[in-house]
């Protein structure tokens, strides 16, 4: 399977598939249970998880495939990568806190 950017450059599909599958596992392991705990029926809980996954999948595709620049893959400095991880961890913690507020 050859994924191509908007510039028609081929990219490696493995990182995209790994991130997409990880998003699927996280959303469908916690999503329905979270929506059920808010009092929604099961079909609404699963439908909400599907909608969230499709939205995340579109964002992941856009970031990792559509606007990817494979010619710059080796030029990212380590400091920038560490800053991105740090901000990602902070964002994940904030999302977890916000999602736990209705359950208190």
Residue pairs with C-beta under 8 A, 6 or more apart in sequence:
1 13
2 10
2 13
3 10
3 11
3 13
3 16
3 65
4 10
4 11
4 65
5 11
5 65
5 66
5 67
5 68
5 69
5 70
6 66
6 67
9 68
9 70
9 71
10 70
11 65
11 68
11 70
12 70
15 64
16 60
16 61
16 64
16 65
19 60
19 64
20 57
20 60
20 61
23 53
23 56
23 57
23 60
24 53
27 49
27 52
27 53
27 56
28 49
28 53
31 45
31 48
31 49
31 52
31 53
32 42
32 45
32 46
32 48
32 49
33 45
34 45
34 99
34 103
35 44
35 45
35 48
35 49
36 42
36 45
37 103
38 102
40 48
